[in-house]
Every structure is written in C-alpha cells, then in structure tokens.
C-alpha cells in the first residue's frame, strides 16, 4: 500500500513524524514517499503544489497531509500562497466529500469551552462538500465600477450533480449512524442554497429511513453551542462547512483532536488534521499530534480497508487520554502535560 506523505509547513512535519511512527508499528506492508507541499514546496521549487507532488498524490493509494501556511507567504500572489496546495489537491483529485467527526472523549469534557453536561457524549459527523461553492466559483476578482470605485466579487454556485453526489454520501453515512441528517443552508437569502435544499429533498425520497431536516446556517451555528448533541450528521456546502466544522472542533476541547478525510467517489482520500499549521508554535515540540494520528485511523478505515487496524489506533488514543496525558491545548487540571513526541510515544506504547 503506497502512502504519499506531505508534511507541509509549520507543525506539519512534527505531527507527521508521530503519525508515520504509528503506521510503521502496525506491521502492515506500507510504502511511504515524502514530497514537499505548501510553503515548503514554494521555497524549494517556486510553487505550492509542484507537478511531482501532484503526480505522487494521484498514484498513491492514500495521502497523509500535515498542514500548510505561514504568515511569510501571505504577500505572495494568491495562486502561489501555501493554501493553494490543498485546494489544488482537492480539485485535481476530485476529493469532494470531507468527513469531519467531532467526538468528545470522556476524559476531555473539562477541556471543552462548554459545560460538561452540554457536551458529554458528543458525537457529530460533519460532511462538507469540497469542490464547489464560492471557493471555486468564477468569475471572481477586483474590478472598477463606473465612477471609479473598486469592487471585490466572488461567485457562489453549485451544479446539480455536485449536490446530488454529496447528498448521497451524507444519507448513506446517516444510515450507518442514528438515521438523522441535518442539511445546513441559507435558503431564505441565497438562490444557491434554495437550489441545494430542493435537491436534498428530492434525494431524500431514496432514503425513507433517514430523517432529513433543514437549518439555516446562522441557526446551526447557534445550536452547535446551545444543544450540540441534537445533531447526528450535518451536510453542508463548502464555505458553511469550513466555518461550522471549526466551531464544532472547540466543543471537543481542541481542534487539535479533530481528524478529517477528503474522499473521491471511490473512497481514495486525503487525510489531514482539521487544524492549521500553527507557525507560532512550530519547532517547539508542543503541538498535539492526536488529530494527525486519528487521521491515520480514518485512512486505514476508508481508503485502505483495514478497519481492525483503525480501531487499534483509536483505542490506543483513548488509552493515552485515560492515562491523563495532555498536550497544552487539551490540558485539564488533573492531566500531565506532555509534548508532541512524548504523546506520540505514548500512543505507540499503547499499540
């Protein structure tokens, strides 16, 4: 099984080292090939997504992605900024379905921003469409209007096929869970959202055992902090999903605990932690590697068809948390503070 390793920028290389260490301990026939991406690739060859890296990603059975981004690249032309690497991979590999589970481990109830009674037992799956919406819509840019005033503009749109394919993914995921699906949109204001809602209602006819509900995105944001356990599976567009999944991350204590999978129609995927590159703590050995390690578990389950190995990794993470080990982002009053490598070593020991 060939795995492309794309560490990226900031804390990416640090947490990736721990993830690869865990993979090597599983005893499977993995082959790893490392390639630069993001700012590291720009520094090396002048582009955040070199052709050689894209070729490797296309040929691999799965992709492990660390994080990209650094303030020093923000002054570059937009097409050369680090973030274009992940957008380019999603586009070129048609990774349209983003799975972001928000699970609160019992031991971390005290690390959540909300009261334990509000979040204890939390288990939400957010499914975000990745290939459409305002992120990729054309035309976009800055123009000068009559009279000389400048105007920035972007275009939000979805094709019917894009909405239908993410709808089927979401309904099928809901069938494997509690059978509840919440579609989040802004249909009271946006034509694109009304179009999205109409198609969701149509696809729902094929899934009579799934309870479909609709919620405006502003209300969904409020309900995530008011009654988060009322959700089971959430499906939404690219921009709303970007925002809501990060909000849900804080319910779990830290975004450093959230893995993610971005899948194509054949379940080939790119796996990455939901957090960013955190350049302010890069190189200090304090980053939480658990989201990266849990992303490994998702890769084992979805793309490599190794559910037993995925369960081993997830169980090891639970044991480490039960032992009281905490990185700074999930520190609790009764936890023992550890760094990136020590946390990775503890997961390895549990395996």
TORNUZA-492476 format. One record per residue (C-alpha): chain; residue in one letter; x negated, y negated, z; residue number from 1. Coordinates in pm, whole numbers, plus 50000, padded with zeros to 5 digits. Each point is the difference from the previous one (the first is absolute). Layout:
! residues N
+--------+---------+-------+-------+-------+-----+
: cadena : residuo :    c1 :    c2 :    c3 : num :
+--------+---------+-------+-------+-------+-----+
:      A :       A :     X :     Y :     Z : NUM :
...
+--------+---------+-------+-------+-------+-----+
***
This chain:
! residues 351
+--------+---------+-------+-------+-------+-----+
: cadena : residuo :    c1 :    c2 :    c3 : num :
+--------+---------+-------+-------+-------+-----+
:      A :       X : 50000 : 50000 : 50000 :   1 :
:      A :       X : 49842 : 49677 : 49880 :   2 :
:      A :       X : 50053 : 49696 : 50221 :   3 :
:      A :       X : 49901 : 49649 : 49892 :   4 :
:      A :       X : 49861 : 49805 : 50295 :   5 :
:      A :       X : 50042 : 49623 : 49963 :   6 :
:      A :       X : 49882 : 49838 : 50328 :   7 :
:      A :       X : 50036 : 49636 : 49887 :   8 :
:      A :       X : 49926 : 49700 : 50220 :   9 :
:      A :       X : 50000 : 49890 : 50363 :  10 :
:      A :       X : 50075 : 50287 : 50235 :  11 :
:      A :       X : 50076 : 50229 : 49705 :  12 :
:      A :       X : 49664 : 50182 : 49997 :  13 :
:      A :       X : 50007 : 50049 : 50380 :  14 :
:      A :       X : 50342 : 50160 : 50019 :  15 :
:      A :       X : 49941 : 50198 : 49680 :  16 :
:      A :       X : 49696 : 50165 : 50158 :  17 :
:      A :       X : 50220 : 50133 : 50280 :  18 :
:      A :       X : 50265 : 50125 : 49755 :  19 :
:      A :       X : 49746 : 50186 : 49786 :  20 :
:      A :       X : 49850 : 50152 : 50316 :  21 :
:      A :       X : 50343 : 50141 : 50088 :  22 :
:      A :       X : 50055 : 50133 : 49647 :  23 :
:      A :       X : 49666 : 50180 : 50001 :  24 :
:      A :       X : 50092 : 50171 : 50327 :  25 :
:      A :       X : 50310 : 50165 : 49853 :  26 :
:      A :       X : 49803 : 50265 : 49813 :  27 :
:      A :       X : 50162 : 49944 : 49661 :  28 :
:      A :       X : 49822 : 49973 : 49664 :  29 :
:      A :       X : 50004 : 49622 : 49965 :  30 :
:      A :       X : 49772 : 49814 : 49764 :  31 :
:      A :       X : 49946 : 49631 : 50068 :  32 :
:      A :       X : 49891 : 49728 : 49762 :  33 :
:      A :       X : 49950 : 49646 : 50130 :  34 :
:      A :       X : 50052 : 49689 : 49789 :  35 :
:      A :       X : 50000 : 49625 : 50066 :  36 :
:      A :       X : 50325 : 49806 : 50003 :  37 :
:      A :       X : 50112 : 49649 : 50097 :  38 :
:      A :       X : 49742 : 49745 : 50105 :  39 :
:      A :       X : 49730 : 50267 : 50021 :  40 :
:      A :       X : 50062 : 50080 : 49633 :  41 :
:      A :       X : 50001 : 49633 : 49904 :  42 :
:      A :       X : 49663 : 49955 : 50168 :  43 :
:      A :       X : 49865 : 50306 : 49820 :  44 :
:      A :       X : 50137 : 49960 : 49647 :  45 :
:      A :       X : 50206 : 49679 : 49990 :  46 :
:      A :       X : 50350 : 50153 : 50013 :  47 :
:      A :       X : 50215 : 50129 : 50291 :  48 :
:      A :       X : 50113 : 50308 : 49804 :  49 :
:      A :       X : 49721 : 50121 : 49771 :  50 :
:      A :       X : 50085 : 50236 : 49714 :  51 :
:      A :       X : 49789 : 50272 : 50163 :  52 :
:      A :       X : 50200 : 49976 : 50324 :  53 :
:      A :       X : 50331 : 50006 : 49813 :  54 :
:      A :       X : 49885 : 50305 : 49801 :  55 :
:      A :       X : 49905 : 50181 : 50319 :  56 :
:      A :       X : 50339 : 49918 : 50157 :  57 :
:      A :       X : 50185 : 50131 : 49694 :  58 :
:      A :       X : 49808 : 50327 : 49996 :  59 :
:      A :       X : 50012 : 50073 : 50374 :  60 :
:      A :       X : 50263 : 50218 : 50167 :  61 :
:      A :       X : 50053 : 49728 : 50261 :  62 :
:      A :       X : 49853 : 49665 : 50099 :  63 :
:      A :       X : 49897 : 49880 : 50346 :  64 :
:      A :       X : 49990 : 49621 : 50013 :  65 :
:      A :       X : 49859 : 49796 : 50289 :  66 :
:      A :       X : 50080 : 49630 : 49973 :  67 :
:      A :       X : 49911 : 49704 : 49780 :  68 :
:      A :       X : 49967 : 49628 : 50055 :  69 :
:      A :       X : 49774 : 49740 : 50152 :  70 :
:      A :       X : 50034 : 49626 : 50037 :  71 :
:      A :       X : 49687 : 49942 : 49793 :  72 :
:      A :       X : 50178 : 50129 : 49690 :  73 :
:      A :       X : 50305 : 49774 : 50035 :  74 :
:      A :       X : 49851 : 49730 : 49778 :  75 :
:      A :       X : 49959 : 50236 : 49705 :  76 :
:      A :       X : 50243 : 49996 : 49707 :  77 :
:      A :       X : 50306 : 50204 : 50098 :  78 :
:      A :       X : 49920 : 50284 : 49759 :  79 :
:      A :       X : 49661 : 50047 : 50173 :  80 :
:      A :       X : 50118 : 49997 : 50360 :  81 :
:      A :       X : 49966 : 50314 : 50209 :  82 :
:      A :       X : 50375 : 50062 : 50025 :  83 :
:      A :       X : 50022 : 50052 : 49624 :  84 :
:      A :       X : 49832 : 50337 : 50054 :  85 :
:      A :       X : 50293 : 50154 : 50185 :  86 :
:      A :       X : 50255 : 49833 : 49772 :  87 :
:      A :       X : 49811 : 50133 : 49699 :  88 :
:      A :       X : 49987 : 50354 : 50136 :  89 :
:      A :       X : 50373 : 49997 : 50069 :  90 :
:      A :       X : 50069 : 49877 : 49648 :  91 :
:      A :       X : 49759 : 50222 : 49804 :  92 :
:      A :       X : 50087 : 50316 : 50193 :  93 :
:      A :       X : 50376 : 49920 : 50010 :  94 :
:      A :       X : 50008 : 50032 : 50377 :  95 :
:      A :       X : 50353 : 49877 : 50046 :  96 :
:      A :       X : 50112 : 50149 : 50333 :  97 :
:      A :       X : 49839 : 49874 : 50319 :  98 :
:      A :       X : 50073 : 50203 : 50316 :  99 :
:      A :       X : 49932 : 49817 : 50325 : 100 :
:      A :       X : 50104 : 50193 : 50312 : 101 :
:      A :       X : 50036 : 49797 : 50319 : 102 :
:      A :       X : 49975 : 50245 : 50288 : 103 :
:      A :       X : 49953 : 49904 : 50363 : 104 :
:      A :       X : 49795 : 50253 : 50190 : 105 :
:      A :       X : 50125 : 50048 : 50354 : 106 :
:      A :       X : 49667 : 49895 : 50150 : 107 :
:      A :       X : 50007 : 49666 : 49815 : 108 :
:      A :       X : 50341 : 49877 : 50114 : 109 :
:      A :       X : 49823 : 49749 : 50223 : 110 :
:      A :       X : 49797 : 49865 : 49707 : 111 :
:      A :       X : 50306 : 49896 : 49798 : 112 :
:      A :       X : 50105 : 49637 : 49993 : 113 :
:      A :       X : 50352 : 50111 : 50098 : 114 :
:      A :       X : 50135 : 50155 : 50318 : 115 :
:      A :       X : 49941 : 50376 : 50024 : 116 :
:      A :       X : 50374 : 50072 : 50016 : 117 :
:      A :       X : 50046 : 49827 : 49663 : 118 :
:      A :       X : 49726 : 50188 : 49816 : 119 :
:      A :       X : 49944 : 50333 : 50179 : 120 :
:      A :       X : 50066 : 50281 : 49756 : 121 :
:      A :       X : 49970 : 49773 : 49696 : 122 :
:      A :       X : 49963 : 50188 : 49669 : 123 :
:      A :       X : 50072 : 49794 : 49687 : 124 :
:      A :       X : 49896 : 50066 : 49642 : 125 :
:      A :       X : 49975 : 49691 : 49777 : 126 :
:      A :       X : 49990 : 50071 : 49626 : 127 :
:      A :       X : 49878 : 49705 : 49798 : 128 :
:      A :       X : 50014 : 49975 : 49621 : 129 :
:      A :       X : 49653 : 49905 : 49878 : 130 :
:      A :       X : 50000 : 49940 : 49624 : 131 :
:      A :       X : 50263 : 49731 : 49948 : 132 :
:      A :       X : 50138 : 49686 : 50161 : 133 :
:      A :       X : 49838 : 49658 : 50024 : 134 :
:      A :       X : 49650 : 50145 : 50045 : 135 :
:      A :       X : 49981 : 50107 : 49636 : 136 :
:      A :       X : 50270 : 49788 : 49837 : 137 :
:      A :       X : 49916 : 49781 : 49702 : 138 :
:      A :       X : 49993 : 49712 : 49925 : 139 :
:      A :       X : 49817 : 49851 : 50295 : 140 :
:      A :       X : 49763 : 49712 : 50053 : 141 :
:      A :       X : 49986 : 49625 : 50047 : 142 :
:      A :       X : 50149 : 49761 : 49745 : 143 :
:      A :       X : 50053 : 49629 : 49956 : 144 :
:      A :       X : 50360 : 49885 : 49972 : 145 :
:      A :       X : 50133 : 49703 : 49807 : 146 :
:      A :       X : 49895 : 49698 : 50201 : 147 :
:      A :       X : 49664 : 50152 : 50096 : 148 :
:      A :       X : 50094 : 50190 : 50317 : 149 :
:      A :       X : 49838 : 50341 : 50039 : 150 :
:      A :       X : 50203 : 50311 : 50082 : 151 :
:      A :       X : 49892 : 50348 : 50110 : 152 :
:      A :       X : 50221 : 50290 : 49884 : 153 :
:      A :       X : 50026 : 50379 : 50022 : 154 :
:      A :       X : 50254 : 50241 : 49852 : 155 :
:      A :       X : 50190 : 50265 : 50195 : 156 :
:      A :       X : 50144 : 50285 : 49797 : 157 :
:      A :       X : 50073 : 50373 : 50011 : 158 :
:      A :       X : 50088 : 50238 : 49717 : 159 :
:      A :       X : 50274 : 50255 : 50050 : 160 :
:      A :       X : 49755 : 50292 : 49971 : 161 :
:      A :       X : 49777 : 49850 : 50271 : 162 :
:      A :       X : 50288 : 49971 : 50244 : 163 :
:      A :       X : 50141 : 50342 : 49921 : 164 :
:      A :       X : 49674 : 50185 : 50052 : 165 :
:      A :       X : 49932 : 49840 : 50341 : 166 :
:      A :       X : 50364 : 50060 : 50095 : 167 :
:      A :       X : 49966 : 50373 : 49935 : 168 :
:      A :       X : 49679 : 50013 : 50204 : 169 :
:      A :       X : 50172 : 49825 : 50290 : 170 :
:      A :       X : 50314 : 50215 : 49994 : 171 :
:      A :       X : 49792 : 50317 : 49987 : 172 :
:      A :       X : 49791 : 49881 : 50295 : 173 :
:      A :       X : 50315 : 49920 : 50198 : 174 :
:      A :       X : 50134 : 50351 : 49934 : 175 :
:      A :       X : 49691 : 50143 : 50173 : 176 :
:      A :       X : 50054 : 49776 : 50304 : 177 :
:      A :       X : 50324 : 49882 : 50166 : 178 :
:      A :       X : 50190 : 49928 : 49679 : 179 :
:      A :       X : 50019 : 49623 : 50046 : 180 :
:      A :       X : 49869 : 49758 : 49738 : 181 :
:      A :       X : 50001 : 49621 : 50030 : 182 :
:      A :       X : 49940 : 49806 : 49679 : 183 :
:      A :       X : 49865 : 49652 : 50070 : 184 :
:      A :       X : 50053 : 49715 : 49753 : 185 :
:      A :       X : 50113 : 49639 : 49971 : 186 :
:      A :       X : 50302 : 50060 : 49781 : 187 :
:      A :       X : 50185 : 49693 : 50128 : 188 :
:      A :       X : 49740 : 49775 : 49836 : 189 :
:      A :       X : 49793 : 50189 : 49742 : 190 :
:      A :       X : 50126 : 50152 : 49675 : 191 :
:      A :       X : 49715 : 50252 : 50014 : 192 :
:      A :       X : 50119 : 50117 : 50341 : 193 :
:      A :       X : 50362 : 50037 : 49886 : 194 :
:      A :       X : 49874 : 50209 : 49709 : 195 :
:      A :       X : 49797 : 50208 : 50247 : 196 :
:      A :       X : 50304 : 50052 : 50225 : 197 :
:      A :       X : 50228 : 50104 : 49713 : 198 :
:      A :       X : 49755 : 50269 : 49890 : 199 :
:      A :       X : 49952 : 50127 : 50356 : 200 :
:      A :       X : 50378 : 50042 : 50028 : 201 :
:      A :       X : 50007 : 50190 : 49671 : 202 :
:      A :       X : 49715 : 50235 : 50093 : 203 :
:      A :       X : 50165 : 50065 : 50338 : 204 :
:      A :       X : 50273 : 50197 : 49818 : 205 :
:      A :       X : 49742 : 50274 : 49944 : 206 :
:      A :       X : 49925 : 50025 : 50373 : 207 :
:      A :       X : 50332 : 50041 : 50184 : 208 :
:      A :       X : 49826 : 50122 : 50316 : 209 :
:      A :       X : 49803 : 49678 : 50042 : 210 :
:      A :       X : 50162 : 49701 : 50169 : 211 :
:      A :       X : 49905 : 49688 : 49802 : 212 :
:      A :       X : 50026 : 49654 : 50151 : 213 :
:      A :       X : 49885 : 49659 : 49877 : 214 :
:      A :       X : 49838 : 49719 : 50193 : 215 :
:      A :       X : 49874 : 49655 : 49909 : 216 :
:      A :       X : 49629 : 49965 : 50057 : 217 :
:      A :       X : 50032 : 49722 : 50261 : 218 :
:      A :       X : 50238 : 50214 : 50205 : 219 :
:      A :       X : 49774 : 50304 : 49956 : 220 :
:      A :       X : 49708 : 49800 : 50140 : 221 :
:      A :       X : 50211 : 49908 : 50300 : 222 :
:      A :       X : 50135 : 50352 : 50058 : 223 :
:      A :       X : 49648 : 50146 : 49990 : 224 :
:      A :       X : 49923 : 49813 : 50322 : 225 :
:      A :       X : 50351 : 50018 : 50147 : 226 :
:      A :       X : 50096 : 50364 : 49940 : 227 :
:      A :       X : 49717 : 50172 : 49809 : 228 :
:      A :       X : 50115 : 50353 : 50085 : 229 :
:      A :       X : 50322 : 49941 : 49804 : 230 :
:      A :       X : 49795 : 50052 : 49680 : 231 :
:      A :       X : 49896 : 50331 : 49850 : 232 :
:      A :       X : 49880 : 49937 : 49641 : 233 :
:      A :       X : 49974 : 49651 : 49852 : 234 :
:      A :       X : 49959 : 49946 : 49626 : 235 :
:      A :       X : 49924 : 49659 : 49855 : 236 :
:      A :       X : 49815 : 49808 : 49732 : 237 :
:      A :       X : 49637 : 49909 : 49980 : 238 :
:      A :       X : 49997 : 49664 : 50176 : 239 :
:      A :       X : 50257 : 50077 : 50271 : 240 :
:      A :       X : 49828 : 50334 : 50067 : 241 :
:      A :       X : 49664 : 49831 : 50039 : 242 :
:      A :       X : 50137 : 49774 : 50272 : 243 :
:      A :       X : 50232 : 50242 : 50184 : 244 :
:      A :       X : 49744 : 50281 : 50021 : 245 :
:      A :       X : 49751 : 49770 : 50172 : 246 :
:      A :       X : 50271 : 49889 : 50241 : 247 :
:      A :       X : 50083 : 50364 : 50075 : 248 :
:      A :       X : 49632 : 50064 : 50063 : 249 :
:      A :       X : 50002 : 49780 : 50307 : 250 :
:      A :       X : 50285 : 50203 : 50149 : 251 :
:      A :       X : 49756 : 50291 : 50025 : 252 :
:      A :       X : 49746 : 49804 : 50201 : 253 :
:      A :       X : 49760 : 49915 : 49719 : 254 :
:      A :       X : 49979 : 49999 : 49622 : 255 :
:      A :       X : 49682 : 50198 : 50067 : 256 :
:      A :       X : 50223 : 50304 : 50055 : 257 :
:      A :       X : 50186 : 49992 : 49667 : 258 :
:      A :       X : 49896 : 50218 : 49708 : 259 :
:      A :       X : 50150 : 49973 : 49653 : 260 :
:      A :       X : 50034 : 50194 : 49677 : 261 :
:      A :       X : 50052 : 49857 : 49650 : 262 :
:      A :       X : 50125 : 50273 : 49768 : 263 :
:      A :       X : 50067 : 50056 : 49631 : 264 :
:      A :       X : 50277 : 50221 : 49860 : 265 :
:      A :       X : 49786 : 50312 : 50049 : 266 :
:      A :       X : 49903 : 49917 : 50361 : 267 :
:      A :       X : 49645 : 49911 : 49911 : 268 :
:      A :       X : 49919 : 49720 : 50239 : 269 :
:      A :       X : 49782 : 49731 : 50143 : 270 :
:      A :       X : 49978 : 50010 : 50378 : 271 :
:      A :       X : 49905 : 49701 : 50211 : 272 :
:      A :       X : 50061 : 49848 : 50342 : 273 :
:      A :       X : 50265 : 49729 : 50000 : 274 :
:      A :       X : 49765 : 49747 : 50159 : 275 :
:      A :       X : 49757 : 49778 : 49813 : 276 :
:      A :       X : 49622 : 49968 : 49988 : 277 :
:      A :       X : 49971 : 49795 : 50325 : 278 :
:      A :       X : 49673 : 49828 : 49904 : 279 :
:      A :       X : 49986 : 49830 : 50341 : 280 :
:      A :       X : 49923 : 50334 : 50171 : 281 :
:      A :       X : 49817 : 50174 : 49715 : 282 :
:      A :       X : 49675 : 50163 : 50106 : 283 :
:      A :       X : 50075 : 49975 : 50371 : 284 :
:      A :       X : 50112 : 50361 : 50041 : 285 :
:      A :       X : 50329 : 49906 : 50168 : 286 :
:      A :       X : 50255 : 50065 : 49722 : 287 :
:      A :       X : 50270 : 50262 : 50053 : 288 :
:      A :       X : 49942 : 50293 : 49759 : 289 :
:      A :       X : 50326 : 50182 : 50080 : 290 :
:      A :       X : 50207 : 49850 : 49717 : 291 :
:      A :       X : 49728 : 50111 : 49757 : 292 :
:      A :       X : 49989 : 50348 : 50156 : 293 :
:      A :       X : 50380 : 50028 : 49994 : 294 :
:      A :       X : 49986 : 49896 : 49632 : 295 :
:      A :       X : 49784 : 50309 : 49953 : 296 :
:      A :       X : 50282 : 50206 : 50150 : 297 :
:      A :       X : 50247 : 49849 : 49753 : 298 :
:      A :       X : 49762 : 50083 : 49713 : 299 :
:      A :       X : 49972 : 50359 : 50116 : 300 :
:      A :       X : 50378 : 50031 : 50014 : 301 :
:      A :       X : 50116 : 49814 : 49688 : 302 :
:      A :       X : 49725 : 50036 : 49739 : 303 :
:      A :       X : 49788 : 50299 : 50104 : 304 :
:      A :       X : 50281 : 50229 : 50119 : 305 :
:      A :       X : 49830 : 50080 : 50330 : 306 :
:      A :       X : 50277 : 49935 : 50255 : 307 :
:      A :       X : 49839 : 50216 : 50271 : 308 :
:      A :       X : 49678 : 49802 : 49980 : 309 :
:      A :       X : 50200 : 49676 : 50007 : 310 :
:      A :       X : 50169 : 50115 : 50319 : 311 :
:      A :       X : 49660 : 50084 : 50152 : 312 :
:      A :       X : 49878 : 49645 : 49942 : 313 :
:      A :       X : 50319 : 49845 : 50138 : 314 :
:      A :       X : 49987 : 50223 : 50309 : 315 :
:      A :       X : 49637 : 49904 : 50058 : 316 :
:      A :       X : 50094 : 49631 : 49995 : 317 :
:      A :       X : 50281 : 50062 : 50251 : 318 :
:      A :       X : 49761 : 50185 : 50232 : 319 :
:      A :       X : 49749 : 49717 : 49991 : 320 :
:      A :       X : 50270 : 49748 : 50091 : 321 :
:      A :       X : 50121 : 50229 : 50278 : 322 :
:      A :       X : 49645 : 50004 : 50135 : 323 :
:      A :       X : 50023 : 49623 : 50042 : 324 :
:      A :       X : 49750 : 49890 : 49736 : 325 :
:      A :       X : 50079 : 49656 : 49858 : 326 :
:      A :       X : 49840 : 49762 : 49754 : 327 :
:      A :       X : 50043 : 49631 : 50079 : 328 :
:      A :       X : 50315 : 49954 : 49788 : 329 :
:      A :       X : 50193 : 50269 : 50191 : 330 :
:      A :       X : 49845 : 49944 : 50342 : 331 :
:      A :       X : 50234 : 50075 : 50289 : 332 :
:      A :       X : 49937 : 49943 : 50370 : 333 :
:      A :       X : 49936 : 50368 : 50064 : 334 :
:      A :       X : 49799 : 50063 : 49680 : 335 :
:      A :       X : 49625 : 50043 : 49953 : 336 :
:      A :       X : 49857 : 49757 : 49746 : 337 :
:      A :       X : 49797 : 50162 : 49722 : 338 :
:      A :       X : 49856 : 49893 : 49666 : 339 :
:      A :       X : 50050 : 50119 : 49644 : 340 :
:      A :       X : 49747 : 50284 : 50005 : 341 :
:      A :       X : 50095 : 50124 : 50346 : 342 :
:      A :       X : 50365 : 50017 : 49900 : 343 :
:      A :       X : 49911 : 50192 : 49682 : 344 :
:      A :       X : 49779 : 50237 : 50199 : 345 :
:      A :       X : 50286 : 50063 : 50243 : 346 :
:      A :       X : 50236 : 50096 : 49716 : 347 :
:      A :       X : 49728 : 50228 : 49864 : 348 :
:      A :       X : 49961 : 50165 : 50341 : 349 :
:      A :       X : 50377 : 50055 : 50020 : 350 :
:      A :       X : 49994 : 50167 : 49661 : 351 :
+--------+---------+-------+-------+-------+-----+
***
